[in-house]
Amino acid sequence: MVLSKYERALGMGRAISRRDFLNGAAVGAGMALADFPLPAAGQPSGGFRGQTDQAFAVMHALRDGRFWENAGPAQALDEHYDLIVVGAGISGLASAFLYRQQAGAGARILILDNSAGFGGHAVRNEFTASNGRRIIGYGGSKSLQTPSFFSPAVSKFMTDVGIDVTKFDKWYDRRWAADRGLGPAVFFSRETFGADGLFKTDGKPPEWIARTPLDERAKSDLVKLLSAPGDPFKGKTRAEKFTLLSETTYEAFLLNILGLHPQVAAYLADTTKSYYGAGADAVTCLDARAMGAPGFDAMDLGDAVHPTLSPSGRLMQKNPDPYIHHFPDGNASLARAIVRRLVPEALPGDSIEDLLLAQVDYSRLDREGSPIRIRLDAPCVRVRNVPDAAEVCFVRNGRLFKASAGHVILACWHRVIPLLTGELATEQTDAMNDQQKVPLIYANVLLRSWESFARLGVAGFRSPGAWWEGCSIDEPVSIGSYRFADTPSDPVLLHLGKVVVEGKGESAREQARLGRHMLAGLAFSQVEFQIRDLLARAMGAGGFDPARDIEAIAINRWSHGYAYEYMRPWDTYWPEGRLPITTARRGWGRIAIANSDSGAYAYAHSAIDQATRAVRELLGAPEGAPAYARFPGPPLAKIGLE
């Protein structure tokens, strides 16, 4: 590729580590996964494992109806299990753990996964800085959200796998940014606002807004919106206001009801994406208000949770916990904690403090004679009930095999399940296909230092209207011997995120579908350019030089990211009608379903709740068993809706 002068100045041609992953699969970008030697004992380098070319080929052939044309008969293995789990994400691993707890230590369990690693969306990105420091980040599932809202079953599960959530009070340095004089900021781009500029937003709105490149009317409108919003529904009852706010998108509210300048809507358009997987054009006013969006303070709406709030909207409005329950590698540590309990010889150690830096011995995950076996690079292609058992077919090293089990739990995406079986009624297949996962891109950028951030006094910034929604220095977490950056000269990870939905008023599901196609077609060089261009323009005044300061880039593209959550105005049956998940997650015969899709709630604890439900559907509920969540969102009793 011939680089322009500007691209060369940005460092596009520099020889750094570039790693690109689509749904966890290394797809090749400069120095990709295959370019790194594997250490001893089958350890992967760099903390990156994901779907393989075989997995892509097999699953796409299934989707396109071509797989069985040339597959031939499956070779029957001399393997019978009490349980086969399809999917080694958090829900699948939790299913195996809970099944063994209930069935007994002698239960024989096989976990299949189509990728080269376990954890599903919970993946880690690992780097070595130029000064030799090992730095770990998250490439997918991020945090344990709001432990105060965990079901009793999830709380017990966390304890059983060795995770004490109270320890995050010590591990997470909530004063890290403030003690170093760092605050929030916003970057206005010339493409959207006419001129580039980075502005700190921790002062009074009239002061910092006056310096921005916004149109003069837009400045006045934004100051009023942030400082003294009025009530456009004055004279209406609270119930009437709630009805209007449940039916109106936040963008329509800003433009059509408040009549604000379009630049104000552009400034706020992306603020809802990270919570709801959709922009302000597809999120209701009530959901926007729940996450703190401006414009509603004068409406006398009270503090009660309104039933039409989405599951995440309910969470945001009543969240009692600080956002600190985060491992450096995100929920990959949760997956590791479960695997340590299932196959302890594969992940040595005895404390949560030594878990982060422990090396997984992948060669021990699938050993003959082990009661629990985790078989990676083994995409499942068929599951069915047969006399006295369930049968599972899977591909391994290009060959088709089958094994049997007393029970099967499908912990894979809902939309995959109809491809694996012909035993479902159309009603259930349609309900499964209702789930449109939200496409995402998470980038981790290794910086040689954060000196430019220190000079400008920012810990990160929003970038409304830009390609990326913003960036931030990684979460300040230190666990055991792993220590977070301290001084500005220390290397650090910078995290950038993008929910790949281009809002033009379509439904949230349709935007997710369109975004998935866009994401898959992106070249690494396009994404890298957007990283370097944004940082050069936003942080250049602090001395940031992307050619000099960027040491490595890892891009994690999730075409199937967040589980879709029901939300108004698109899902009019929410919350009182029959939810599609009720039909979609029904088990049949010896087969049950567990995954975050079946909870319609995009959080790790929901995946565990669904695993709990699936296991109890197969084995029954033990006497005195702790309750699991049966409805999307926080516990109804804790938010005043029961």
KAPE-V7779 format. One record per pair of residues at least 24 apart in sequence whose ideal C-beta (glycine too) atoms are under 7 Angstrom apart, sorted by the first residue. I is the first residue (numbers start at 0). J is the second residue. If there is no record, write none. Layout:
i=I j=J
i=I j=J
This chain:
i=0 j=524
i=6 j=528
i=8 j=546
i=9 j=531
i=9 j=532
i=9 j=535
i=9 j=545
i=9 j=546
i=10 j=531
i=10 j=545
i=10 j=546
i=10 j=549
i=11 j=527
i=11 j=528
i=11 j=531
i=13 j=546
i=15 j=549
i=15 j=550
i=15 j=551
i=15 j=552
i=16 j=551
i=17 j=523
i=17 j=527
i=17 j=552
i=18 j=47
i=18 j=553
i=19 j=523
i=19 j=554
i=20 j=47
i=20 j=49
i=20 j=138
i=20 j=554
i=20 j=555
i=20 j=556
i=21 j=519
i=21 j=556
i=21 j=558
i=22 j=49
i=22 j=50
i=22 j=557
i=22 j=558
i=22 j=559
i=23 j=49
i=23 j=50
i=23 j=114
i=23 j=116
i=23 j=122
i=24 j=49
i=24 j=50
i=24 j=51
i=24 j=55
i=25 j=49
i=28 j=523
i=40 j=360
i=40 j=362
i=41 j=360
i=41 j=361
i=41 j=362
i=42 j=358
i=42 j=359
i=42 j=360
i=42 j=361
i=43 j=361
i=45 j=125
i=46 j=123
i=46 j=124
i=46 j=125
i=46 j=135
i=47 j=124
i=48 j=114
i=48 j=115
i=48 j=116
i=49 j=114
i=49 j=115
i=49 j=116
i=49 j=122
i=50 j=113
i=50 j=114
i=51 j=114
i=51 j=115
i=51 j=376
i=53 j=376
i=53 j=394
i=53 j=397
i=54 j=113
i=54 j=114
i=54 j=378
i=57 j=378
i=57 j=380
i=57 j=394
i=58 j=113
i=58 j=378
i=61 j=380
i=61 j=418
i=62 j=418
i=66 j=380
i=70 j=399
i=71 j=399
i=73 j=392
i=73 j=399
i=73 j=400
i=73 j=401
i=74 j=398
i=74 j=399
i=74 j=400
i=75 j=401
i=76 j=400
i=76 j=401
i=76 j=402
i=78 j=402
i=79 j=403
i=79 j=404
i=80 j=107
i=80 j=108
i=80 j=109
i=80 j=402
i=80 j=404
i=81 j=106
i=81 j=107
i=81 j=108
i=81 j=404
i=81 j=405
i=81 j=406
i=82 j=106
i=82 j=108
i=82 j=404
i=82 j=405
i=82 j=406
i=82 j=408
i=83 j=109
i=83 j=111
i=83 j=391
i=83 j=402
i=83 j=404
i=83 j=407
i=84 j=108
i=84 j=110
i=84 j=111
i=84 j=408
i=84 j=410
i=85 j=111
i=85 j=379
i=85 j=382
i=85 j=391
i=85 j=407
i=85 j=409
i=85 j=410
i=85 j=411
i=86 j=112
i=86 j=119
i=86 j=410
i=86 j=411
i=86 j=594
i=87 j=112
i=87 j=117
i=87 j=119
i=87 j=373
i=88 j=118
i=88 j=119
i=88 j=120
i=88 j=121
i=88 j=410
i=88 j=606
i=89 j=119
i=89 j=121
i=89 j=330
i=89 j=333
i=89 j=334
i=89 j=603
i=89 j=606
i=89 j=607
i=90 j=410
i=90 j=593
i=90 j=594
i=90 j=595
i=90 j=606
i=90 j=607
i=90 j=609
i=90 j=610
i=91 j=410
i=92 j=117
i=92 j=334
i=92 j=337
i=92 j=338
i=92 j=341
i=93 j=156
i=93 j=337
i=93 j=606
i=93 j=607
i=93 j=610
i=94 j=408
i=94 j=410
i=94 j=593
i=94 j=610
i=94 j=613
i=94 j=614
i=95 j=341
i=95 j=371
i=96 j=160
i=96 j=337
i=96 j=340
i=96 j=341
i=97 j=610
i=97 j=611
i=97 j=614
i=98 j=614
i=101 j=614
i=101 j=618
i=101 j=621
i=102 j=618
i=105 j=370
i=106 j=370
i=107 j=370
i=108 j=370
i=108 j=371
i=109 j=372
i=109 j=374
i=109 j=402
i=110 j=372
i=110 j=373
i=110 j=374
i=111 j=374
i=111 j=377
i=111 j=379
i=111 j=393
i=112 j=375
i=112 j=377
i=113 j=377
i=113 j=378
i=114 j=375
i=115 j=375
i=115 j=376
i=116 j=375
i=117 j=334
i=117 j=338
i=117 j=373
i=117 j=375
i=118 j=331
i=118 j=334
i=120 j=557
i=121 j=329
i=121 j=330
i=121 j=331
i=121 j=333
i=121 j=334
i=122 j=331
i=122 j=555
i=123 j=328
i=123 j=329
i=123 j=331
i=124 j=443
i=124 j=553
i=126 j=445
i=126 j=551
i=128 j=445
i=128 j=447
i=128 j=490
i=128 j=550
i=129 j=447
i=129 j=550
i=130 j=490
i=132 j=490
i=134 j=445
i=134 j=490
i=134 j=492
i=135 j=327
i=135 j=328
i=135 j=355
i=136 j=327
i=136 j=328
i=136 j=443
i=136 j=473
i=136 j=492
i=136 j=494
i=137 j=328
i=137 j=329
i=137 j=331
i=138 j=441
i=138 j=443
i=138 j=553
i=138 j=555
i=139 j=329
i=139 j=441
i=139 j=555
i=139 j=557
i=140 j=329
i=140 j=330
i=140 j=603
i=141 j=325
i=141 j=329
i=141 j=330
i=142 j=322
i=142 j=324
i=142 j=325
i=142 j=329
i=143 j=324
i=143 j=603
i=143 j=604
i=144 j=602
i=144 j=604
i=145 j=314
i=145 j=318
i=145 j=320
i=146 j=320
i=146 j=324
i=147 j=319
i=147 j=320
i=148 j=314
i=148 j=633
i=148 j=634
i=148 j=637
i=149 j=604
i=150 j=608
i=150 j=626
i=150 j=627
i=150 j=628
i=150 j=634
i=151 j=625
i=151 j=626
i=152 j=608
i=152 j=611
i=152 j=625
i=152 j=626
i=152 j=627
i=153 j=604
i=153 j=607
i=153 j=608
i=155 j=625
i=156 j=607
i=160 j=336
i=160 j=337
i=160 j=340
i=161 j=336
i=161 j=351
i=162 j=333
i=162 j=336
i=162 j=351
i=164 j=324
i=167 j=323
i=167 j=324
i=170 j=476
i=170 j=477
i=170 j=478
i=171 j=323
i=171 j=325
i=171 j=474
i=171 j=475
i=171 j=476
i=172 j=475
i=172 j=483
i=173 j=321
i=173 j=323
i=175 j=475
i=176 j=458
i=179 j=453
i=180 j=456
i=181 j=452
i=181 j=456
i=181 j=457
i=181 j=458
i=182 j=456
i=182 j=457
i=182 j=458
i=184 j=457
i=184 j=460
i=185 j=460
i=185 j=461
i=185 j=463
i=186 j=460
i=186 j=462
i=186 j=465
i=186 j=537
i=187 j=211
i=187 j=212
i=188 j=462
i=188 j=464
i=188 j=465
i=190 j=464
i=191 j=265
i=191 j=463
i=191 j=464
i=192 j=262
i=192 j=464
i=195 j=536
i=197 j=455
i=197 j=460
i=197 j=537
i=197 j=540
i=199 j=456
i=199 j=457
i=213 j=262
i=214 j=260
i=214 j=262
i=216 j=260
i=217 j=260
i=217 j=262
i=217 j=263
i=220 j=259
i=220 j=260
i=220 j=263
i=221 j=263
i=221 j=266
i=224 j=259
i=224 j=263
i=224 j=293
i=224 j=294
i=225 j=293
i=228 j=293
i=228 j=294
i=228 j=295
i=228 j=296
i=228 j=297
i=229 j=297
i=230 j=297
i=230 j=298
i=231 j=256
i=231 j=257
i=232 j=298
i=237 j=299
i=237 j=300
i=237 j=301
i=240 j=298
i=240 j=300
i=241 j=305
i=244 j=283
i=244 j=284
i=244 j=285
i=245 j=283
i=245 j=285
i=245 j=307
i=245 j=567
i=246 j=567
i=246 j=568
i=247 j=283
i=247 j=284
i=248 j=279
i=248 j=280
i=248 j=281
i=248 j=282
i=248 j=283
i=248 j=568
i=249 j=279
i=249 j=282
i=249 j=283
i=249 j=284
i=249 j=287
i=249 j=292
i=250 j=279
i=250 j=280
i=252 j=284
i=252 j=294
i=257 j=294
i=265 j=463
i=265 j=464
i=266 j=463
i=267 j=292
i=268 j=463
i=268 j=502
i=269 j=463
i=269 j=468
i=272 j=468
i=272 j=498
i=272 j=500
i=273 j=468
i=273 j=496
i=273 j=498
i=274 j=311
i=274 j=315
i=275 j=309
i=275 j=311
i=275 j=566
i=276 j=437
i=276 j=498
i=276 j=507
i=276 j=511
i=276 j=561
i=277 j=500
i=277 j=507
i=277 j=510
i=278 j=500
i=278 j=502
i=280 j=502
i=280 j=504
i=281 j=502
i=281 j=506
i=281 j=507
i=281 j=510
i=283 j=566
i=283 j=567
i=283 j=568
i=285 j=312
i=286 j=312
i=286 j=566
i=289 j=315
i=289 j=316
i=290 j=315
i=303 j=639
i=304 j=638
i=304 j=639
i=304 j=640
i=306 j=574
i=306 j=640
i=307 j=567
i=309 j=564
i=309 j=565
i=309 j=566
i=310 j=564
i=310 j=600
i=310 j=631
i=310 j=632
i=311 j=564
i=313 j=632
i=313 j=633
i=313 j=638
i=314 j=632
i=314 j=633
i=317 j=633
i=317 j=638
i=325 j=474
i=325 j=476
i=326 j=355
i=326 j=476
i=327 j=355
i=327 j=476
i=327 j=478
i=327 j=481
i=328 j=355
i=330 j=603
i=333 j=603
i=341 j=371
i=342 j=369
i=342 j=371
i=342 j=373
i=352 j=478
i=352 j=479
i=353 j=479
i=355 j=478
i=355 j=479
i=355 j=481
i=356 j=480
i=356 j=481
i=379 j=419
i=380 j=419
i=381 j=419
i=381 j=420
i=382 j=407
i=382 j=409
i=382 j=419
i=382 j=420
i=382 j=590
i=383 j=420
i=383 j=422
i=384 j=422
i=384 j=588
i=384 j=589
i=384 j=590
i=389 j=588
i=389 j=589
i=389 j=590
i=405 j=589
i=406 j=589
i=406 j=617
i=407 j=589
i=407 j=590
i=408 j=591
i=408 j=593
i=408 j=613
i=409 j=590
i=409 j=592
i=410 j=593
i=410 j=594
i=411 j=594
i=412 j=436
i=412 j=559
i=412 j=594
i=412 j=596
i=413 j=583
i=413 j=594
i=413 j=596
i=413 j=597
i=416 j=592
i=422 j=587
i=426 j=582
i=427 j=582
i=427 j=583
i=427 j=585
i=430 j=579
i=430 j=582
i=430 j=583
i=431 j=583
i=433 j=579
i=433 j=583
i=434 j=562
i=434 j=563
i=434 j=596
i=435 j=508
i=435 j=511
i=435 j=512
i=435 j=563
i=436 j=511
i=436 j=559
i=436 j=560
i=436 j=561
i=436 j=562
i=436 j=563
i=437 j=498
i=437 j=511
i=437 j=560
i=437 j=561
i=437 j=563
i=438 j=499
i=438 j=511
i=438 j=514
i=438 j=515
i=438 j=518
i=438 j=557
i=438 j=558
i=438 j=560
i=439 j=498
i=439 j=499
i=439 j=557
i=439 j=560
i=439 j=561
i=440 j=497
i=440 j=499
i=440 j=518
i=440 j=526
i=440 j=554
i=440 j=555
i=440 j=556
i=441 j=494
i=441 j=496
i=441 j=555
i=442 j=495
i=442 j=526
i=442 j=530
i=442 j=552
i=442 j=553
i=442 j=554
i=443 j=492
i=443 j=494
i=443 j=553
i=444 j=492
i=444 j=493
i=444 j=495
i=444 j=530
i=444 j=549
i=444 j=552
i=445 j=490
i=445 j=492
i=445 j=550
i=445 j=551
i=446 j=490
i=446 j=491
i=446 j=493
i=446 j=548
i=446 j=549
i=446 j=550
i=447 j=490
i=447 j=548
i=447 j=550
i=448 j=487
i=448 j=488
i=448 j=489
i=448 j=490
i=448 j=548
i=449 j=484
i=449 j=487
i=449 j=491
i=450 j=487
i=450 j=488
i=450 j=542
i=451 j=538
i=451 j=541
i=451 j=542
i=451 j=543
i=452 j=541
i=453 j=487
i=454 j=541
i=454 j=542
i=455 j=538
i=455 j=540
i=455 j=541
i=460 j=537
i=462 j=533
i=462 j=537
i=465 j=533
i=466 j=497
i=466 j=529
i=467 j=495
i=467 j=497
i=467 j=529
i=467 j=533
i=468 j=496
i=468 j=497
i=470 j=494
i=470 j=495
i=495 j=530
i=506 j=569
i=507 j=566
i=507 j=569
i=508 j=563
i=508 j=569
i=511 j=563
i=515 j=558
i=518 j=556
i=518 j=558
i=519 j=558
i=523 j=554
i=526 j=554
i=527 j=552
i=561 j=601
i=562 j=595
i=562 j=596
i=562 j=599
i=562 j=600
i=562 j=601
i=563 j=599
i=564 j=599
i=564 j=600
i=564 j=601
i=564 j=631
i=565 j=599
i=565 j=631
i=586 j=616
i=591 j=616
i=591 j=617
i=598 j=631
i=599 j=631
i=600 j=631
i=600 j=632
